[in-house]
Amino acid sequence: MQHLHLFMHDDYTGPRPTAVLIVNGTGAPLRDDVRFGDTVVMDDVLTEGPSRGSRPVGRAQGTYVTASMEEGRPAMLLSMNVLLTDYAPYTGSTVAVMGRNDVMEPVRELAVVGGTGKFRMATGYVLWKTASFKGKYAVLELDIYLRAP
């Protein structure tokens, strides 16, 4: 089993945000300003370490939708590709990730459902943790465990 350890920078702020709300959900807020049906598209930077200045190694590109109606506990359906742009020997390869991101849990588990390049037909899982959260900027720690034939 292969292990990738990456940090994802999800940034709603500044002149070039990497995560953008494209559909506003309806109904009462579930928590803060999160509503059922909110849809976000992302092109987040992936780095070796948790700081913004860490070496970039790829992008996390995809969408997440608030898909739980449980008040105070928004959970999202996440669909993303982890694109490795500078992570030898996997540069140019992708990992496809899908699953439920219950943001209130300290560790979330999502499924690796495929990949390309060195990760063609990959299977496995991602352990996903919030490393830090400040306003509309989150750093997420991703431990990706996968097998590729």
Secondary structure as the mmCIF struct_conf table of DSSP 4:
data_model
#
loop_
_struct_conf.conf_type_id
_struct_conf.id
_struct_conf.beg_label_comp_id
_struct_conf.beg_label_asym_id
_struct_conf.beg_label_seq_id
_struct_conf.end_label_comp_id
_struct_conf.end_label_asym_id
_struct_conf.end_label_seq_id
STRN STRN1 GLN A 2 ASP A 11
BEND BEND1 GLY A 14 ARG A 16
BEND BEND2 THR A 18 THR A 18
STRN STRN2 ALA A 19 VAL A 23
BEND BEND3 GLY A 27 ALA A 28
STRN STRN3 PRO A 29 ARG A 31
TURN_TY1_P TURN_TY1_P1 ASP A 32 ASP A 33
STRN STRN4 VAL A 34 ARG A 35
TURN_TY1_P TURN_TY1_P2 PHE A 36 GLY A 37
STRN STRN5 THR A 39 THR A 47
BEND BEND4 GLU A 48 SER A 51
TURN_TY1_P TURN_TY1_P3 ARG A 52 GLY A 53
BEND BEND5 SER A 54 SER A 54
HELX_LH_PP_P HELX_LH_PP_P1 ARG A 55 ARG A 55
STRN STRN6 PRO A 56 THR A 66
TURN_TY1_P TURN_TY1_P4 GLU A 71 GLY A 72
STRN STRN7 ALA A 75 LEU A 84
BEND BEND6 THR A 85 ASP A 86
TURN_TY1_P TURN_TY1_P5 ALA A 88 PRO A 89
BEND BEND7 TYR A 90 TYR A 90
TURN_TY1_P TURN_TY1_P6 THR A 91 GLY A 92
STRN STRN8 THR A 94 ASP A 102
TURN_TY1_P TURN_TY1_P7 VAL A 103 MET A 104
BEND BEND8 GLU A 105 PRO A 106
STRN STRN9 VAL A 107 THR A 116
HELX_RH_3T_P HELX_RH_3T_P1 GLY A 117 PHE A 119
TURN_TY1_P TURN_TY1_P8 ARG A 120 MET A 121
STRN STRN10 THR A 123 LYS A 134
TURN_TY1_P TURN_TY1_P9 GLY A 135 LYS A 136
STRN STRN11 TYR A 137 ARG A 147
#
